[in-house]
Amino acid sequence: MISSDVIRGYNDTLILYMLLEGESYGYEISKNIRQLTEEKYVMKETTLYSAFTRLEKNGYIESFYLDENSLGKRRTYYRITLPGLDYYREKCEEWKVTQEVVNLFIREL
Amino acid sequence: METIMVYLENMFAGLPKTPEVEHLKQELLSGMEDKYLELKREGKSENEAIGIVISEFGNIEELTAELGIQPVSAEEAVPVLTEEEAYAYTTAKRNAGFWIGLGVLLCASGVAFLIFMDTLFENYATSAANRSVETGAVLGLIGMFVLIAIAVGMFIHSGMKLERFSHMEKGFQLPYTLKMSIQHSRESFALTYRIAIITGVCLCILSPVFIFAASSINDNYASYGVSAFMVMAGVGAFLFVYYGNIQGAYTNLLEKHQLTVEKKQEVKIVRAVEAIVWPLATAIFLFTGFVYQRWDINWAIFPITGILSGSFSNVYHIMKSKNPS
């Protein structure tokens, strides 16, 4: 399991990626991240919800309520916005450069 | 699931209760509940599920930083009262009540002494020289002032003793066990308090009986009755002040943790009015007594003053709470 410090700058990117496929809600997003990373990265609850708050404030995602038929529970769903897509692309570019830079300093010993 | 809710409540305890924070708390709870239910479905035990959910909660500072709010800092938070402090406070209040009560009794006794000496010398001086009439008044005055001086000393002493606890007015927290223990003390004191107050009221109501009794024997003796009346009412006042202070200590500890500014102002004004009204009443009482010799009825000024100052404080309180400006 990797430390949350390393990945901090990319939590938003992870969440946006999950929303590229379609709208989703908090637990589903964190569960999918866990599965996709084969449990190498588990996003903490507070990390997830502070990211939602931040992304929504910046207009990168929007939230809406949806009633679950089976449980009758009202959930907050999120979907990515157009500025959110732009931001996601930006972060992907940034990561590529970051990766190149850091790779310069990585070698097998 | 309840454990998780309690955990979340605790995590949010130090945060301001804004709609934004409440909403976020609900979102977190919903997410944690989803996770908990799924873990249970996967066959995890209750304890395991709770353990995983809590271990994956994260750090509350992350949220507060995002929201731009500061958790209530340790400096702003009200101090927690220790057991020693609480008991030192009740003891100090009890002692202060004793000395103030005794001071009130001494003041009443001083007035009683003056009336007594004056009447004594007057009654015996009818045949003797005029000089001894004055001697009685002078002796009475000296005695009264000595007693009042001692009483003032007691008031100052107890006021300074209580000064040490003035920081408590800024508010404090009581640990749960201490609160329970103080509540228990108050309950066991309740009967004593009730008996003391009833006795005090009875003494005050019955005290004019002395005046009627004395004046029925001889009109000249009416003022002896007034002396006895003053002392008995003084004993009643002592009971009010002493037991009232003990009860007040419990009330302060358990109920009003923080005096609002308005409440403080109200207490101040009521006290200021009382500080003027009571000495004034005493002055009128002594004047009408010595000049007009109406000891048989002028004692009524004290109950009247009592009722008036009591109603003033109530009326003021009602007016204040009606316009909270």
Interface residues (C-beta under 8 A of the other chain):
Chain A: G26 Y27 S30 K31 V42 K44 E45 T46 T47 L48 Y49 S50 F52 T53 R54 K73 R75 T76
Chain B: L24 E27 L28 S30 G31 M32 D34 K35 E38 E56 F57 G58 N59 I60 E62 L63 A65 E66 L67
